[in-house]
């Protein structure tokens, strides 16, 4: 199968065979039904099938996350879809991405070809040697209650000690103003109540409203629960 290799590392089908394959996976299902199952827009799915953005006539470069959604919607193996899209060779060496226990990790930051783990011990960086390993690792993070708070950041909910909604900050120490992590506005809206719930459980306090959490996050160390 001939491919054109784009700058971003995505291999695009010169004859749009991949787009035709996506259309064959959809089968007789309507675009709107495919959109409902995948969470993608029906217009975007059709663009992928045609291999181009119909508004700009530019070629389409589906991301691995887009392919994951389509694989789930069409009940087609994700790895096989990645291969057909040109992301993977048939003989990709796959090793365990993670040797670092996740229990003590505050947050995980994704680079271009690496993953950084930030914990009380400092930063540790691992090279990402395959997309399969990276995909499996993201699934592991989700299972371990890490949530995506920015484009390249996953935070460990079990490690959050304070939350300052106005500033958009998550703190990993109850009695200090550092270390902290800035949360993207979209993620903050999505996980606002989840942050409050985890903080309440971890600190043994009741935070029932935004005013409660604002008051708690602004308290000085000497005023906090169990302060000595």
C-alpha positions in Angstrom: 0.0 0.0 0.0 1.6 3.3 -1.0 1.9 6.0 1.6 3.0 9.6 1.7 4.8 10.5 4.9 3.8 13.8 6.4 6.0 16.0 8.6 4.0 15.2 11.7 4.8 11.5 11.5 1.4 10.5 10.2 1.5 8.4 7.1 -1.2 9.5 4.6 -2.6 7.1 2.0 -1.7 8.5 -1.5 -4.8 6.9 -3.1 -7.1 7.4 -0.1 -7.3 3.7 0.5 -7.3 4.3 4.3 -10.3 6.7 3.9 -12.1 4.1 1.8 -11.3 1.5 4.5 -12.9 3.7 7.2 -16.0 4.0 5.0 -16.1 0.2 4.7 -15.9 -0.1 8.5 -18.9 2.2 8.8 -20.8 0.0 6.4 -24.5 0.8 6.1 -24.5 2.8 9.3 -25.3 6.5 8.8 -22.7 9.1 9.5 -24.8 10.5 12.3 -24.9 7.1 14.0 -21.2 6.8 13.6 -20.8 10.2 15.1 -23.0 9.3 18.1 -20.9 6.2 18.7 -17.5 7.8 18.3 -18.1 11.2 19.8 -16.8 12.8 16.5 -18.8 15.0 14.3 -20.4 13.4 11.3 -18.9 16.0 9.0 -15.4 15.2 10.3 -15.9 11.5 9.8 -16.9 12.1 6.2 -13.8 14.2 5.7 -11.7 11.3 7.0 -13.4 9.0 4.6 -12.7 11.3 1.7 -9.1 11.9 2.9 -9.4 15.7 2.9 -11.0 18.6 4.7 -13.8 19.7 2.4 -13.6 23.3 3.6 -10.0 23.8 2.9 -9.2 20.9 0.6 -6.2 20.0 2.8 -5.4 16.4 3.5 -6.6 14.9 6.7 -4.2 13.7 9.4 -6.2 11.7 11.9 -4.6 11.6 15.4 -4.2 8.4 17.4 -6.9 9.6 19.7 -9.3 10.0 16.7 -8.4 6.5 15.6 -9.0 5.2 19.0 -12.6 6.6 19.0 -13.3 5.1 15.6 -11.9 1.8 16.6 -14.2 1.6 19.5 -17.2 2.8 17.5 -16.6 0.3 14.7 -15.4 -2.5 17.1 -12.1 -2.8 15.1 -8.8 -3.5 16.8 -7.1 -0.2 17.6 -3.6 -1.4 16.9 -4.7 -2.7 13.4 -6.2 0.7 12.7 -3.0 2.5 13.7 -1.1 0.2 11.3 -3.5 0.9 8.4 -3.2 4.6 9.1 0.6 4.3 8.9 1.4 5.1 12.5 2.9 1.6 13.2 5.0 -0.8 11.4 4.1 -4.5 11.7 7.2 -5.2 13.8 7.1 -2.4 16.4 9.2 -3.4 19.5 6.9 -2.9 22.5 8.2 -2.7 26.0 6.7 -1.7 29.2 6.7 2.1 29.3 6.7 2.4 33.0 9.2 1.1 35.6 8.2 3.8 38.1 5.5 3.0 40.6 2.6 5.4 40.1 1.4 5.5 43.8 3.9 8.3 44.7 3.6 10.3 41.4 2.0 13.7 41.6 1.5 14.2 37.9 2.7 12.9 34.5 3.8 15.2 31.7 4.0 14.0 28.1 6.7 15.4 25.8 7.3 14.8 22.1 9.0 11.4 22.6 9.2 11.1 26.4 7.1 10.9 29.5 8.1 12.8 32.7 7.0 11.7 36.2 6.9 14.3 38.9 6.9 13.1 42.5 8.3 14.1 45.9 11.6 12.5 44.8 11.9 14.9 41.8 11.5 14.3 38.1 12.1 11.1 36.2 11.9 10.9 32.4 11.4 7.8 30.2 11.7 7.6 26.5 8.6 6.4 24.6 9.6 3.8 22.1 6.2 2.8 20.7 2.8 4.2 20.2 1.3 1.0 21.5 3.2 1.4 24.8 2.1 5.0 25.1 -1.6 4.1 24.5 -1.5 1.3 27.0 0.1 3.6 29.5 -2.6 6.2 29.1 -5.2 3.5 29.8 -3.2 2.6 33.0 -3.3 6.2 34.1 -7.0 6.4 33.7 -7.5 3.2 35.7 -5.3 4.6 38.5 -7.4 7.7 38.8 -5.2 10.1 36.9 -7.2 12.7 35.0 -6.1 14.9 32.1 -5.9 18.5 33.2 -4.1 20.0 30.2 -3.1 18.9 26.7 0.0 17.0 28.0 -0.7 16.7 31.8 -2.3 13.9 33.8 -2.7 14.5 37.6 -3.0 11.8 40.3 -6.3 12.5 42.1 -5.0 10.6 45.1 -2.2 13.2 45.7 -4.3 16.4 45.6 -4.3 18.1 49.0 -5.7 21.5 48.3 -7.5 23.2 45.4 -7.7 26.9 44.6 -10.5 27.3 41.9 -10.0 31.0 41.4 -6.3 30.5 40.7 -6.8 27.2 38.9 -4.2 25.5 41.1 -3.9 22.0 42.6 -1.6 21.6 45.6 0.2 18.4 46.6 1.0 19.6 50.2 -1.7 20.5 52.7 0.5 22.9 54.6 2.6 24.6 51.9 1.8 26.7 48.9 4.2 24.6 46.8 4.3 22.4 44.9 1.3 23.0 42.8 0.0 22.4 39.3 -2.0 24.8 37.1 -5.2 23.3 35.6 -6.6 24.3 32.2 -10.0 26.0 32.4 -11.8 23.3 30.5 -10.5 20.6 32.8 -11.2 22.7 35.8 -14.9 23.0 34.8 -15.0 19.3 34.0 -13.4 18.0 37.3 -14.3 20.8 39.7 -16.6 18.7 41.9 -14.3 15.6 41.6 -11.4 17.6 42.9 -13.5 18.8 45.9 -14.6 15.2 46.6 -11.1 13.8 46.6 -9.8 16.6 48.8 -12.6 16.1 51.3 -11.9 12.4 51.5 -8.1 12.7 51.8 -8.2 15.4 54.4 -11.2 14.2 56.5 -13.1 17.4 56.0 -16.5 18.3 54.5 -16.4 20.7 51.6 -19.9 21.1 50.3 -19.8 24.4 48.3 -17.5 26.6 46.3 -17.3 29.0 49.3 -16.1 26.1 51.4 -13.3 25.2 49.0 -12.3 28.8 48.6 -12.1 29.2 52.3 -10.1 26.0 52.8 -7.6 26.8 50.0 -6.9 30.2 51.5 -6.3 29.0 55.0 -2.7 29.3 56.4 -0.9 26.2 57.7 -1.5 27.0 61.3 -5.3 27.1 60.7 -5.5 23.9 58.7 -6.8 20.6 60.2 -4.2 18.6 62.2 -1.7 21.5 62.0 0.9 21.4 64.8 
